[in-house]
Structure formats: C-alpha cells, structure tokens
Amino acid sequence: MVMPTGTGKTEVMIAAAVEAACDRVLIIVPSDALRLQTADRFASYSVLEKLGTVVGVPNPVVGILSSRPTPEQFAAVGACNVVVATMSAIGLAGEETQKQFAALFSHIFFDEAHHIEAATWKRFQKVIGRANVLLFTATPFREDGKALDGKLIYEFPLSLAQERGFFQSIRFKEVFQPNGLRSDASIAEAAVGVLREDLDAGFDHILMARANTIDAAEDLYRQVYARYDDLQPIVIHSRTPNRQAVLSDIKARRHRIVVCVDMFGEGFDLPQLKIAALHSPHKSLGITLQFIGRFARTTANVGQATFIANTAEDGVPEALESLYLEDADWNSLLSDMSFNAIDPMAKLSDLVDRLETPPAAPDEDLDISTLALRPKLSTQVYRTEQFEPGRYAKAFRAAQKVHQPLISLRDNFLVLVVNQKDGIDWTDSKDISIDSWDLFIAKYDPELQLLYIHSSRKGDAGGSLAKAISTNPVLIKEEEVFKAFSGLQRLVLHNVGLSSLSRNVRYQMFAGLDVRNAVDPLQQQSKRKSNITGVGYEDGARVSVGCSRKGKIWSLTSGTLTDWIDWCEGIGRKLVDPNARHDDFLRHTLIPRAIIELPDSEALLVDWPDQLFESSTFRFEVLIGGTKFGFHDCGLDLVEWVPGNSFVFVLKAGEEISITLRLTLRAETPDLDGYLVEKLDGPDAEIDAAGDRKPVQDFFQSNPPLVRLADGSQLSGNILLKPQEDLPELYDLANISFLDWNGVDLRKESRWKDGVYRADSIQQRFVEGLLEGPSTFIIDDDDTGESADVVAIEETDDTIVVSFWHLKYAEGEIGRRASDLYVVCGQAQKSVKWTWSLKNLINHLTVRETSHLKGRDTRFLRGTPSELTTLRKASRRKFVEYRIGIVQPGLNGENIPNEHLALLAATSSFIQTVTGRPLLTVANRIER
C-alpha cells in the first residue's frame, strides 16, 4: 500500500484489520513515537467511527511491546487484538523466540516499509511463517536501488492527495546568494520574515531551521538565529538535555523557531510546523517527500507551508534539483517526482504480478522474490518465429531441478531458477559437490521476431532453453553480433580476444595499449575477432558493451527484470538495423600508442588533463607563496612545438604569473614513466586538485597535459590516441556564415581590454549580431581561464542550446595567415571540455561574474546570474545541445586555401564526434 505522508496510513491499517476480521494483528513501526501514536489510534479507531467507516464494533484490546519479546509474555499477547512494536525491540530476541512470537499473529502490518531491507527487519521477515503480511509506505523505492519485496496492490497518488485537500498548498521562497559565507543569514532572514507575516495574519506557525549535523545546528543557532530572541529560538538534537521537556515546550508553542538536524522524523506530529528553512536540503527523494508531507498537513488555524532555500548553492541531487528553481511550483513538482520514482517500481510490480506458475510445476517450499532479482545485463539473441515458454522443462536434465517457473503470456516472458550439483575439479569423489543455483530469463519480441535468453550459468546453457521454447531458433553470432557496438561514439576498447588460423597460436588476448591495433583489419590477416569489451557514449550517456563471436552480448551493469527487458530491446534494434555494420564501431575507436618522438602533425593547443573535469567534485587551486588562484584564473598555453622529443608549455595564474614547463618523451621502463615534466622558469608553485596537493611539476607528472593535434590525434604524456577514421579532406562550406565588418578595427579582438571598452572591436560587432537573435543569455567570458570569448545560450520549451564562440583578430593580408587559424581552431577544441557538464559551465560563468569582472560592470550582456542558475536546474528536464564556433574576420570565406580547409575539417571532425554538431565559422567576405 503506497500512500503519501499525512493521508491516513494508520486509519487504512485500522480499516483493513476490521474488514479482514483479523484474529490478531502485529503492527511494526520504526520508532517509539510512532508506537505510542499508532496504539492510541487503534484503541479508539481514530476518526473511523465519526466517518461511519467502523460502526458497532467493540474497541480492540491493544498492547504495546516496549522490550524484547519473551515466552513469558505470550499469554498477555494472546489477550490482545492488536500489538504494536518496534523492530528494534523484536530484533533483540533470538530466532526461535521471534518465530514463536510471529506465530501468535494472523496478520502482520509493516508501517514505513521502506525500512524493511534493514538487517533486523529481514531476519524477522524470514521467521514470519504463514501470517498475512501487508506493507505500508509513502515511498516504496529505496535509494540503494533495491525493490521492496511485495506486490504493489494500491497507490494513492500524491496528486490525488493534493486534489482532495489532504495537503495544503505549498510555497517555495527562493534565496539567491552566491556568497556561501552569507547563505545562512540570507535564508534565516527570509524565513523569519515569512514567520512574522504568518503570525501577524493570525496563523499558529512554527519555523524549523534544518542543518545536516549537530555541530552545524549549534553554530546555526548561535551565529544566526539567536539574534531573533523575541521568537524564543531554541536548538534541539539527540544530545540535548531534557529533550522531552524541550519537545513539550515546542508543542506548547513556547518556541517559534526551532533549529535541529532530523528531530522531526517519522511519528512526530506537529501540524503547526509550517515554515522550513533548508540550510541543508535532504539528499534523498524519499526523505524529502516525507519531510514535506509533514509540513503540508492540514489542521485548524494554520496556513500554507513555506520552504526557503538558497538556489545558488550546489549539492542538491539530480532527483531533487527541479524543486530548487526560481518560481518552482512545488504543488505540481512533488506529484511528478513522486510518480517518476514510484512508476518504475509499479512497472516491475505489474510485470511480476502477470507472471504465473504453470499448472505442471511441482509444489515447493522455496520462495525466491522475483522483485528482488537483479540479473546481469547479458543475453544471447535468436531469430525465431514462435515462442512456447511452457516447454521449458525439455531444456534441462533430470539432475537439474527447476524451481519457481514463472510465465507471462501477455509479456512473452519466462523466469526460471535452476539448481544442480556440480562436481569438484580436484577430486572424483561423489561425496562432495557444489550446490549451484542459476537464473534463466527469456523474452520474446514478436514484432522483431527475436528471442532474448539470459543465463547466469557459463557455457551455452541458454542454447538448450532456446531450442526447447522456440521453433528453429537461429543464434545471432559471428561478425553480426558486433553490430551491438553501433551508435557508440568515442569508443575506447578495454579488452580484445582474437582467434587465429595458425596451428601454433589459437587464441590471443589483448589489453592495454595494443588493444586497438589488435582489431585493425590490416593486422587481422590470419586472425578474427573473438570477443571485445569497450566503453563509449550513446545519447550522451556513458555505456559499456561486450560481445563474443559465439553470440553473447553483455554490459558491465545489473538491473531489475524490467531493466533487463529494456536493455535487450535496445540491443535487438541494433542487431536488426540494416544500416548498422558489424565494424561500424571501428570508425570511432581511438588507437593508443606509446611514442618517444613527437608526431609530425601541428599542435593546436595544450589543455588541462581530461580527468580533472570528469570528477563530480571538481576542486582546483594553484598556490604560489601566500596567494591562491582558482581554476577560473588559470590557463595553459603552448610555447614551443618543434620536431624532437619535447615540447614547452606555460601555466598562467592571474594576469602576471607564468610558470614555464617542459615535457620530454623517453623510453618507458617499469620504474619510469615514458615522459618527464620539468619546471624551466617561474616561481615555485603547488597545485591542489581535489585535496591532492603537489608541486606543479609533480602534478603534471601524475596528470600530463593534453595536447590536441591538427590531424585529430591527442597526446597525453607519452600516449598518442589516434582516431581510426580518415578525417575529411575539406571543410563543408555550408557551415560558414558572414558578418559585415565595416567600421571594425580587425586588429582589436576583445570588447574590453585594460579597463577600457572598445566599441570598434571584433567581439563587440559579433555580440551586436547575437543581440539581434533569440539567445536567452549572452555572456562575455573573455580573459584567462575562459570557456570561450562569448557564450550564447538559447532556451526553448524542451531544449537548451549552448554555443561557444572563439574570436581571433586579423593581421596582415586577409585569408593568408594560417597561424591565426591554428590558434582559434585550437581554442575551439579546447572548449570541448566545457560540454561535459552544463553544471560546471554555469558554475564557472557565475564565478566569473561575481569574482572576475576585470573592470567590467557585468559579463552578462543578456540574462542574469540568477536566471542562469535556474536554467542549470531546469536542464535536468531538457535536452542540452552544444555548438562550437570560431569568428575570424581574417579568413576570407570566398577564397579559402585548401590548407585552411583541411585544418577546419580536422577541427570540425573532432568537435562533431563529441558534440554531434560541426564546427561553425564566421568569416569575412572579400570578392577577388
């Protein structure tokens, strides 16, 4: 039973117990407060008599178990109709006593059943026996991904609870304070303001300020809320002396402000709690929904609930971000979030509910929860025209016992648990063996005529099942199976197995730097692919795929039965796609190779290592003397790239500090990296990245800078990654557009330099063109540490388009300076790292506006930082596209040399692989 907090779960328990004429009911609750509250309501039938739901039924005898059950108490338990206990009390008893205790009850109700996976609950669940069990919860999903064991028989949606008035309307009040030191004071000021308004309006309201730790709560009370002494603020937590007396004073409204951690959890009923100052929002969707539900309850003399939080702060998980948007409508969002969290559970429950035991299946005591099954995402795929799951028994020998066969004819789905005894490989004795349990799953897609078979058992166990339950199944194998890789971009292969035609070497396994060359067709004259595993990107998500020539396809993840079905259907669509080739994935694979000499290709840029931006907790500082420089104030530039075995680059911190370093390639040994980074010039400095603090040269020794080359390759340390596909020779001229550059000094690049605004600059003219378009945000990000010279963001109802524009001044004859184009193409490729996380980009732009104006009044030429933060949170519900472009009035778009077109093509190929969009170019138009 799924019911939102505050909608009467206890009353439904009472009604269910009366309607079912239960002999004796055990109610298990998670807290002492709920134990007393539930017992009181059962004893009087709560409001059910007034409603006419329970009429003429004697009040039950209700017992409260406040300590571990003992056999001496069983006679008293037998005199009760209802017993209310906590799991912590029951769990103190031994297993046999728990079993005897459970046998006293015909029905057992679990309240707040999302706790049921706790160890004490699970142990008791195993000894319950044949009692009827009913689970009640507001949140049937768990944060660890496990499903609750049971059938979802009824859900009272949050939207219906709101519609019927169980919840009063909810208001969210935004505080936008980018300065973290002032965040708590700003939240408190707004929350106290709401409290005073509500009290003046005659509402009997209490404000609760939530911190995430006891120490934080104490600091919050002392430093922020103590000043509002007329509202009698108080702090309460698990170490508070005389806590019950303090709680009584709170209920008596002697305190209008309460600072706490999680004191008001399950079972605490105080409808006057109407204002929540969220100094530390909850990280869990389930806890958040319960927390909000307690504030939204209705009672006499209270108004709407108000929640206050700082929307400029990070740390709110993805599932909750939409709540913390400017003007967020919690009344609609909460019901949507509740539905989105419960719906996967409901779909799994529906699937399991449609599974039936075949009539011929033997009775057995084994009871394995189908809801709890989490198979590896793996399958064999067969082509077949007929599916007959009832014939599954023909697939197994007499020594193999099939347990719990389950079939859904509606879903064309079969689940089997199979047990057998396996011999030990180090003895022929029959007296000892391995008791082996395996899971078999089958799903048939009649539209594609594909049968998916999963078997946890090694070998071709799935083949026997396919033959038993389908007609003339044909396994998809050999080269065709590798079509499962189609659609993956920037694929890096982890392992490659090759079978050989040679008598001497039948099989080779490759891992490491040679793995990509191992499957290069030119290297396969006497070999063929046997099995391959790789990781790439599909629809913006990181996915893993493995394939075996024998027909096995897998991912490196697990999931529920519905997850497995969804994954199989995605694989099946690739296998039947006539446009997908078995070697498509080779075109997007990077070829790693260790080198001791720099490649011949021209270097376009040097940048920070990719792994810095892959971290979810990105933190970075350069420390020089007593001065700290954040990431937004630092950058890397290439100084020297000439034939040989070394190149020179510079780390810039702020406007004046430069540290010159050299990376030298060398022969790699077990004790030495294949490169050495040395500091050549500049002050001593350290880099602190995610708490790991090292001298600058040691940092780059552990995290070598990334160099991107004109041919699409990239160099990291001594490892050169080279795309397999040939780069297009020429750039698509359809991606070139033009601006009128009359009146512009083409030698002036930036609109703002040395504190002076330059109206005749290239950047200003380009910005003027953007201002005439639909962009929601236009931001000048020029200066050291930039993401681009100009960032333009356009928001629609379902899409966010982020454009990075890189500008370069013109010098000399227009259209002939290749060096200018190399620089701006390098900058374009460098900005690719900002497409990995919209959150990181928006945080960067916000920091630049608040701390790095460099003399400007603002960097925002359209839009505001507050609106940008709102966009960041809205992005979870929208598709985000990235586009990268260059603005080069020194490039004559009417007469571009082939050398320049090749460079544009190489840059565009790399950018399109990552973003899905080609490089855009804004050029000059000069007729010749």
Summary of the structure (lengths in Angstrom):
residues: 928
radius of gyration: 33.3
end to end distance: 78.0
largest distance: 106.2
contacts: 2954
relative contact order: 0.06
helix: 32%
strand: 30%
